[in-house]
Each structure stands twice: as structure tokens, then as C-alpha cells.
């Protein structure tokens, strides 16, 4: 019974988003294919919780958080574009290429 009560209390947390897009991050575009005219500045690895108290979080929320973290990091690097270079691993991490494209 305690497990059911704990799960009921924690389940809403599994759907929460904890990452805010910075003002600078809003200027960074996410693309699936990087234009050839872009200059690669490096890469960034984003990480967020993929589960809360052994309850898997919504995969779309996790993906959105990882993208938001990458956009914020790319803005700090002076970039304007990111592209996923890996899938999301079991630890809730994803690698993004960071580019300056002048979009």
C-alpha cells in the first residue's frame, strides 16, 4: 500500500520539466541536418534525469530538456545552431554538435 501511495505522489514529478530556455538559448536553432556553410564550434553533452524514483519520465519531456540544455550551452559558446549527434542513452544523456551558421 505504501508503494502505491508513493508512486501516486511521485508520478506527477515524472512528467515535470525542470529546465528553462535562456534568453540567449532562444536564438539557437535545432536542425536535423547541418548546412554545409556552417562552422563547427565543438560539441556539448546534455544530461537530465530519465527517471524519478525508478519511474521512467516521459521520453518527449526528456528529449525537450536535453535540447533546451544544449541550446543554452551552444549560446554560451557563441553558436546559433545545434544538431543531435547521438540518441538519448539510458543515463539521460545526449551529444549535440554546436555550429555557427549565421542563420
Backbone as numpy.savetxt, mean C-alpha at the origin, in Angstrom:
# Nx Ny Nz CAx CAy CAz Cx Cy Cz
-17.20 -19.58 23.92 -18.02 -18.39 23.92 -17.15 -17.13 23.92
-16.06 -17.16 24.69 -15.17 -16.00 24.73 -14.56 -15.73 23.36
-14.23 -16.81 22.65 -13.65 -16.65 21.32 -14.62 -15.95 20.38
-15.87 -16.33 20.44 -16.88 -15.72 19.57 -17.05 -14.24 19.91
-17.04 -13.92 21.19 -17.16 -12.54 21.61 -15.94 -11.73 21.16
-14.75 -12.29 21.34 -13.53 -11.61 20.92 -13.51 -11.41 19.41
-13.91 -12.42 18.67 -13.95 -12.32 17.21 -14.96 -11.25 16.77
-16.09 -11.19 17.43 -17.10 -10.19 17.09 -16.60 -8.78 17.34
-15.78 -8.63 18.37 -15.24 -7.30 18.68 -14.09 -6.92 17.76
-13.31 -7.89 17.32 -12.14 -7.62 16.48 -12.45 -7.59 14.99
-13.52 -8.23 14.58 -13.84 -8.30 13.15 -13.96 -6.93 12.50
-14.61 -5.95 13.12 -14.65 -4.62 12.48 -13.26 -4.01 12.28
-12.32 -4.31 13.17 -10.96 -3.79 13.01 -10.28 -4.34 11.78
-10.64 -5.54 11.38 -10.02 -6.17 10.21 -10.37 -5.41 8.93
-11.45 -4.65 8.94 -11.87 -3.91 7.75 -11.37 -2.46 7.76
-10.76 -2.03 8.85 -10.33 -0.64 8.97 -9.13 -0.32 8.09
-9.05 0.94 7.70 -7.88 1.45 7.00 -7.19 2.43 7.93
-5.89 2.24 8.14 -5.15 3.06 9.09 -4.18 4.03 8.44
-4.11 4.06 7.14 -3.11 4.85 6.44 -3.76 6.02 5.72
-3.21 7.22 5.92 -3.72 8.41 5.25 -2.77 8.80 4.11
-3.35 9.23 3.00 -2.57 9.72 1.87 -2.16 11.15 2.17
-0.86 11.41 2.11 -0.35 12.75 2.38 -0.70 13.69 1.22
-0.59 14.99 1.50 -0.84 15.99 0.46 0.10 15.75 -0.72
1.37 15.47 -0.41 2.35 15.20 -1.46 2.07 13.89 -2.18
1.62 12.88 -1.42 1.31 11.58 -2.00 0.19 11.63 -3.02
-0.71 12.61 -2.86 -1.82 12.76 -3.80 -1.33 13.10 -5.21
-0.11 13.61 -5.32 0.43 13.98 -6.64 1.08 12.79 -7.35
1.16 11.65 -6.69 1.81 10.46 -7.26 0.76 9.57 -7.90
1.02 9.19 -9.14 0.11 8.36 -9.92 0.54 6.90 -9.84
-0.44 5.99 -9.77 -0.17 4.55 -9.79 -0.47 4.05 -11.20
0.53 3.41 -11.81 0.34 2.86 -13.16 0.66 1.37 -13.17
0.05 0.67 -14.11 0.36 -0.76 -14.24 1.56 -0.97 -15.16
1.73 -0.07 -16.13 2.88 -0.16 -17.04 3.54 1.21 -17.08
4.83 1.24 -16.80 5.57 2.49 -16.72 5.94 2.96 -18.13
5.61 4.20 -18.49 6.01 4.72 -19.80 7.53 4.71 -19.95
8.01 4.52 -21.16 9.45 4.44 -21.42 10.17 5.77 -21.16
9.44 6.86 -21.15 10.05 8.17 -20.94 10.34 8.47 -19.46
9.96 7.58 -18.56 10.14 7.81 -17.12 11.55 7.47 -16.67
12.00 8.18 -15.64 13.31 7.91 -15.03 13.08 7.15 -13.72
13.70 6.00 -13.60 13.58 5.21 -12.37 14.42 5.86 -11.28
13.77 6.11 -10.13 14.47 6.69 -8.98 14.84 5.64 -7.94
14.24 4.46 -8.04 14.51 3.40 -7.08 13.25 2.60 -6.81
13.17 2.06 -5.62 12.00 1.28 -5.24 11.69 1.53 -3.77
10.49 1.14 -3.38 10.09 1.23 -1.99 9.29 -0.02 -1.65
9.45 -0.50 -0.44 8.68 -1.65 0.03 7.69 -1.16 1.07
6.41 -1.37 0.80 5.36 -0.99 1.72 4.97 -2.21 2.54
4.58 -1.96 3.79 4.16 -3.06 4.66 3.01 -2.60 5.54
2.03 -3.47 5.69 0.90 -3.21 6.57 0.42 -4.55 7.13
-0.42 -4.50 8.10 -0.95 -5.74 8.69 -1.92 -6.41 7.73
-1.69 -7.68 7.45 -2.61 -8.42 6.59 -3.64 -9.18 7.41
-3.43 -9.19 8.73 -4.41 -9.82 9.63 -4.37 -9.12 10.98
-5.50 -9.21 11.69 -5.60 -8.65 13.03 -6.11 -9.78 13.93
-5.30 -10.10 14.93 -5.66 -11.18 15.87 -6.04 -12.46 15.13
-5.23 -12.84 14.16 -5.40 -14.05 13.35 -6.61 -14.02 12.43
-7.21 -12.84 12.26 -8.32 -12.68 11.33 -7.79 -11.93 10.12
-7.89 -12.55 8.94 -7.40 -11.91 7.72 -8.19 -10.65 7.42
-7.47 -9.59 7.05 -8.11 -8.34 6.67 -8.57 -8.42 5.22
-9.47 -7.56 4.86 -9.97 -7.46 3.50 -8.80 -7.19 2.56
-8.63 -8.03 1.54 -7.46 -7.91 0.65 -7.46 -6.59 -0.12
-8.61 -6.06 -0.44 -8.68 -4.77 -1.14 -8.20 -3.63 -0.24
-8.54 -3.70 1.05 -8.09 -2.68 2.01 -6.58 -2.75 2.17
-6.05 -3.97 2.26 -4.60 -4.15 2.41 -3.89 -3.58 1.18
-4.39 -3.91 -0.01 -3.78 -3.42 -1.25 -3.84 -1.89 -1.32
-4.96 -1.30 -0.91 -5.10 0.15 -0.93 -4.12 0.81 0.03
-3.95 0.22 1.22 -2.99 0.77 2.19 -1.56 0.69 1.66
-1.21 -0.42 1.04 0.14 -0.57 0.51 0.41 0.46 -0.59
-0.57 0.68 -1.44 -0.44 1.68 -2.49 -0.31 3.08 -1.90
-1.10 3.38 -0.88 -1.03 4.69 -0.22 0.34 4.90 0.41
0.84 3.89 1.10 2.17 4.00 1.71 3.24 4.22 0.65
3.12 3.52 -0.48 4.10 3.67 -1.56 4.01 5.06 -2.19
2.80 5.57 -2.36 2.65 6.92 -2.92 3.27 7.96 -2.00
3.06 7.82 -0.69 3.66 8.75 0.27 5.18 8.68 0.22
5.72 7.47 0.17 7.18 7.29 0.11 7.74 7.84 -1.19
7.06 7.60 -2.30 7.52 8.08 -3.59 7.57 9.61 -3.62
6.58 10.24 -3.03 6.56 11.71 -2.98 7.77 12.23 -2.22
8.14 11.56 -1.14 9.32 11.97 -0.37 10.60 11.79 -1.18
10.57 10.90 -2.18 11.73 10.65 -3.03 11.75 11.59 -4.24
10.74 12.44 -4.38 10.67 13.35 -5.51 10.09 12.72 -6.76
9.34 11.65 -6.59 8.76 10.93 -7.72 7.32 11.38 -7.97
6.81 11.02 -9.15 5.42 11.32 -9.46 4.64 10.09 -9.92
5.30 8.94 -9.96 4.68 7.72 -10.47 5.22 6.50 -9.73
4.33 5.53 -9.46 4.76 4.24 -8.92 4.10 3.12 -9.71
4.74 1.95 -9.65 4.19 0.76 -10.28 4.55 -0.45 -9.43
3.58 -1.30 -9.16 3.84 -2.51 -8.36 4.82 -3.41 -9.10
5.82 -3.87 -8.38 6.82 -4.79 -8.96 6.70 -6.19 -8.38
5.84 -6.35 -7.39 5.62 -7.66 -6.80 4.17 -7.74 -6.36
3.77 -8.95 -6.06 2.46 -9.13 -5.45 2.57 -8.88 -3.96
1.46 -8.98 -3.26 1.44 -8.82 -1.82 1.81 -10.16 -1.20
2.85 -10.16 -0.35 3.27 -11.42 0.25 2.46 -11.71 1.53
2.72 -12.85 2.15 1.97 -13.28 3.34 2.17 -12.36 4.53
3.26 -11.60 4.54 3.54 -10.67 5.63 2.86 -9.32 5.43
2.17 -9.14 4.30 1.53 -7.87 4.00 2.49 -6.84 3.44
3.47 -7.30 2.64 4.47 -6.42 2.03 4.34 -6.45 0.52
4.69 -5.31 -0.10 4.68 -5.23 -1.56 5.76 -4.24 -2.00
6.45 -4.57 -3.10 7.50 -3.71 -3.64 6.94 -2.89 -4.80
7.28 -1.62 -4.82 6.85 -0.71 -5.88 8.08 -0.04 -6.50
8.08 0.08 -7.83 9.08 0.88 -8.51 8.68 2.34 -8.40
9.66 3.21 -8.25 9.43 4.64 -8.05 10.05 5.39 -9.23
9.26 6.26 -9.88 9.68 6.91 -11.12 9.33 8.41 -11.13
10.08 9.13 -11.93 9.75 10.52 -12.26 9.43 10.54 -13.75
8.18 10.82 -14.06 7.73 10.78 -15.44 7.32 12.14 -15.97
7.13 13.10 -15.09 6.71 14.42 -15.53 5.27 14.44 -16.01
4.45 13.57 -15.43 3.03 13.49 -15.83 2.26 14.72 -15.44
